[in-house]
């Protein structure tokens, strides 16, 4: 198996170098991505659907594209992308037919995975009435995927580095949905975060001045 992977890599590297002779030499000097892609770990879904060259996208992927407040991995990726790499765009991309979302719709115990999926079950609980009114199981699953993208975009926008960069006008956060049946992505309309002001942070001195 490893020999197959190595052979594929060599063919890819040669093909890519032929088409873009300066790419690897440029990447060897450092990275300058403009996009942070936050996506699901699903093997069918990834930033490759953007058809961009290596070095164009900084990537964070996990089960069901979640951005929990207490997850140090997610927080570290976002801070590095925003404060160090100075990305201009953060994308949260969910996908239809998401196994994590399907698991979160059920109540079967899944062991350690339950701790992670609790964040998605929180989305399910918040929108219980809307989801319960959808009779078709596939449509209900896809709606949870969409609601999750909206929730995670709001979570990202509430993070201090992101909020600061957005106020400075140098960062945009978007939500996308990937359709595994077509390979196409579509933008999600993200409603205003009605709780946004509750997450605004100020310097301690300026707060005491009030």
Buried (B, 14 or more C-beta within 10 A) or exposed (E): EEEEEEEEEEEEEEEBEEEEEEBEEBBEEEEEBEBBBBBBEBEEBBBEBBEBEBBBBBBBBBBBBBBBEEBEEBBEBBBBBBBEBEBBBBBBBBBBBBBBBBBBBEEEEEEEEBEBBEBBBBBBEEBEEEBEEBEEEEEBBBBBBBBBBBBBBBBBBBBBBBBBBBEEEEBEBBBBBBBEEEEEBEEBEBEEBEEEEEBEEEEEEEEEEE
